[in-house]
Amino acid sequence: MTRNHPSSIKKTFIGIPASIVSLITSGGLIAQGDAVLAAVSGGSDSVALVTMLARLSPHMGFSLAVAHLNHKLRDVESDEDQAFVEDLSRSLGLVCHSRCIDVKTYGKENGLSLEEAARNVRYAFLFETADRHGFNKIATAHHTDDNAELFLMNLFRGSGLTGLKTMGPTGHRGRVIRPLIETDKETLLSYIRDNALAFRTDSSNADVSFLRNRIRNDLLPLLETQYQKGIGRILTRTARILGEDEIFLKETVDALFNKALVCVKENSVTLSTAALSGCHVAARRRIVREAMFRVKSNLRRISFDHVESVLNLLATADPRKTVRSLDLPDRLRVIRHDGHLVFRLEDGPLRETPVMERKSHTA
């Protein structure tokens, strides 16, 4: 099938916002011959996404199918969501790959929050489905308001640049695409209304016990109406700038990390305290986080205070007068010894060093 020029696609699908078509085509998110798996929950955003992709598919020459995960979190509502998405897929002439997984039980068994468990299970399902059925792209319905929510959540948690950069048009090494990431919620709702599309409403979105819901339902509308119109786009732009800064800083700090690196073993990383002390404090924080990541394979449960505690250990003038080791989450122990800072994963559980017991020093 011959792929149409982007300008002709824009004219053919005048109902689809031009910015979305441009991002998909000129932005290179989807090419002729791609096999795209659309993640569809049944909510307004994902319904808008899959109907747009279904209209573009025959003209751009890519294949399309749907994936839906029933999280089993809302009893009969979850089952109705699944039935809705399967019916929607049939009406669009698309195959729907659906599965049921008890996310709450998975979270309890793995010591994860409900949100983290749902995300892990969802992406595992999407990648497994894509691999099994030969899809090279996974399309999600994230938009600018999602990015704004994520930005604010991470800001409130005290995240650095890594957390504040949020989501771009692609993720997971280009495997995940986000065609709506530069589009706001109101634009998507207008598309839904103009095309008289049915969608499901997740009742849990009104649960104010979740920080994300309070930001979505209370804070962002307040910022939009009382402080700055288009706040979602502005925060997304800010996040993109921070993401570009993050790439530059990571490349710079990687070189400093390699200079400080003494040795790497299966469960430990050793750094030179002299090399670390010669770095700016901002670089030291990043080097410490990198060492932790290499030992733990993640930074889950590692907070700013944990990193600062390691810097305090590094800055100790006389190691004989204070603690020379720290026990951190997930069996991670940090030891200062003979000009070295050793990050080691221990075999057994540790008694984590309480923050208030640590000596405070200027890093």
N, C-alpha and C positions, 0 to 999 in steps of 0.2 A: 504494500500500500504506500502511495506517495505521501510524504509528509507535507502538509500545507505550510505556507509561510506564516510566521506569527501574526502579521498584520491581517491576513485573511481570516485567521482563527478569531481574532478580536472582533472582526465584523460579523462573522458567523454566530458567535456567542456573545452578542451584545449584552445579554442579561447577566453574564458573569463579570464581576469587577475586573476592569482592564489590568489593575495592578497584580491580580492573582494570575491571570493569563500570562502576563509579562514575566512574572517570577518563574512560572512553570516552564515557559518556552525560552525566553532570552536568558533567564537565570540558569538554565540547564538542569532543572530538577528532574525532568522526564524527557527521554529521547525516544525516537522511533525504535521499536523492538523491545523496549523495556517491559518487564512484567511487574505490575504494581499491586501490592496488597494493601488495601485501605482498612485502617483500624476504625471500626464503627461501633460506638457505644449505644447509639440510638438517640443521643442528645442532638440539639439543634446544630452544633458546630460540625459534628461528624456527618450528620445527614446532609448539610450543605456541601461538605467536602466530597462525599461520594457521588452526589448527584452532579456536581461540576465535573468531576473526573469521568463519570459515565458519559457525559455530553462531549467531552474532549477526546475520549479514547479512540473512536473510529476515525477521527480527523487527524490525530497525531500519530496513530499507528502503534499504540501500546495496548497491552492486555491488562485487564483489571479484574480483581476479585475482592471479596470482603472477608474480614476476620472479626469475630466478636467473642469476647471472653465474658462469661457469666461468673461474677465474683461471689455469688451466693451470699451477698451481704444484706439484701433487703427482701428476703423470702420470695413471695409471689411476684413482687415488683421486678426482681431480677429475672425471673422466668418470663415475665411479660416483655421485658426489654429484649431478651433473646428472640422471642417469637416475632416481635416487631421488626428487628433487624433482618431476620431470615425472610420475612414477607417483603420487606423493602428490597432486599437483594433480588428476590424472584421478579419483582415488578420492574427492576432495572435490567433483568436478564443476566445477573451476575451470580457466580457461585459464592456461597457463604460458608466459611470454615468457622465453626463455633465449638466452644468447649466450656464445661462447667468445672470450676475449681473453688474449693472452700478456702478463701483468702484468710479469713479470721483464724482458722485452725493452723494454716501455714505460718502466719505471723507469730502465734503463740509458740509453736514448735521451734521457731528459729530466733525467738527473742527480738522480733522486729515490730515497729509501730505499724498500725493498720495501713497508713499511707505508704510506707516503705515496702511493706509486704505486697500491697496491691501493685505497686510499680514493678517490683521484681518479677512477680508472677506474670503480669501483663506482657512485659518485654520478652520474657522467656518464651511465652506462648507465641508471640508474634514472630520471633526469630526462628523458632522451631517450625512453625507453620510455613514460613517463607522458605526455609531450607528444604523442607519435605516436598513442597510443591513447585519449587523452581522460581520463586519471585526474587528479583534482584533489588527491588525498592519496597519500602514500607512507608506508607503515607499516613501521617497523623494530623489531627485537626487543631493543633496548637495555634493560637493567634496572639495578637499584641497584648490583649488583656491578660492572657495566661502568663506572658512574660512579665507584665507589670506586677502581677500577684507574686510570682516567684522572686522577682527583684526585691520587693518590699519584705517578703517573708525572710529572705536571706539577710537583708539589711538589718531587720529587727534582731536577728540571731547573731549579729556581729561578724558576718562573713567578710572575707577579704575579696580581692578582685576575682579569684577563682569562682567564688559563689555568686558574685554579682553579675557575671557576664551573661548568664541565662542562656536562652536557646537561639540558634540561628536557623537559616533555611534548611540546613542539613545537620545530621548527627550520626554518631556511631560509624565514623569513617565513610560517610556518604550513603550508608545503607538506609538510614531513615531520612525521609524528606518531609518538610513542613510547608506545604504550599500556601497556607493561610497566615503564616507567621508575621506578615507585614500588614495584616488586615485586622480592623478592630471588630469587637463583638456586635456593635450596632449595624455595621455594614453587612455582617453575616445574617443578622435577624431581618434586615431589609430584604436580602435575597430570599430568605425563607418565606417571608410574607408575600413578596412579589410572585413567587412560584407556587404559593399555596401548599407548601410542604408540611407534612405531619412529622412530629418528632416526640420523643419521650422526655419527661422532666424527672430528674433524679431528686427524690424528696430529701435525701441526705445533704443536698447542697444548701438547705436552709438550717442545718445544724450548726449553731454558733459556737459549739464547743471546739470546732476546728478553726484554727487561725486563718487558713486560706478562705474559708467561707466568710469570716468577719471582714477580711480585706476585700473580698469580691462584692459582698452585699452592702457593706457600710462605708469602708474607707475610700475605695476607688470612686464610687459615685459622688462622695463628698468632695474629693479632690477635683473631679471632673467638673462639677457644677459650681463650686465655691472658690476654687483656687486656680486651676489650669485646664482649659479645654484641650482634649487630645492627650491627656496625661499618659495613656497607654503607649501611644507612639513615642512620646518623649522619653519615657523610661526605657522602652525598647532600644531607642537610638543611643541613650546613655550606656545601656548594657553592651551594645555592639562596640562602642568606643572603648569601654573597659576591657572587653574581650580582646580587642586588638592590642591594647597595652599589655594585657596578660601574656599574649604570645611573645611579645618582645622581651618582657621581663623573664619569662621562663627560659628563653634561649640564653639570656645573659647569666641567669643564676645556674643553669645547667653547667656552664663552663666553670663557675666558681665551685660548684659541688664536686666536679671531677678533680679540681685542684686540691680540695680538702679531703677527698676520699683516700683512705689508707688501705682498706681491704674490704672485700665482700665475701661472706660465706653464706651457706644455705639459710641460716636463720639469724644472721647478724650483719650489721654494717658498722664499720669503724671510721671515724673522721678525726682529722687533726685539730686539736683545740687551738693551736697557733694559727692555722689557716682560717678557722672560723672567727677567731678574735679579730682578725684583720679585715673582716667584711663589715659592711654597713649592717645595722641591726635589721633592716628590712630583708636583706639578703640572708642573714642568719636564720630568720624565721622560716624562710622558704627552704633553705637547705635542711633545716631540722625536719620540716614537714616531708620533704622528699625522702630523707632517711627513714622516717617512720613508715612512709608508704611502701618503700622497698622491702621493709621487714614484715609489715602487716598485710600488704597487698591491698590495703584500703586505708581510709582515714576516718572510718566510722568510729564514733565516740571520742574522737580526738578534738578537744576544744582549744580555744585561744589560750586559756589558762595553762593547759598542759604544755603547749609550746613555750610559753613564758617561763614555766618552771624549769624546762630544759635550759633555756638561756640563763636563768639565774644560777643553775648548776655550773654552767660554762663560765660565768662571771665571778665565781667564788675566788676571792683573793687568797685565802688560806684553806685548802680543802680539808685540813685536819680539824677545823673548828665548825664544820657544818656537815650535813648529809652529803654523801658523794654519789648517791644513786637514787633513782626515782622508779617507783612501780606504777605503771600507767595501765589504762584499760586493755583488755584482750591479751594479757600475759606479756605486755611489752615492758621491758626493763631498760633504763638508760643509766649508764655507769661512766663516771669520769675517773680516768686512771692513767697515770704516767703520760700526760700530754695527749691522751686520746679520749674521745667521746664514743662509747660503744652503745649501739642500739641492738638489743637482743630479744628474741622471742623465746620465752622460757617454756619448759614442758608442762609445768603445773600451774594452777591458779596463783595469783599474787594478791597480797593485800595492797590495794591501790593507795598511794601516798596522799593523804588528805591535803587539799589546797592550803588550809590554814596552818598546817604543820611545816610548810616549806619556808625556808629562809628567803627573805626578800632582798634582792640586790638589783642595782641598775644594770640593765643589759647593754 
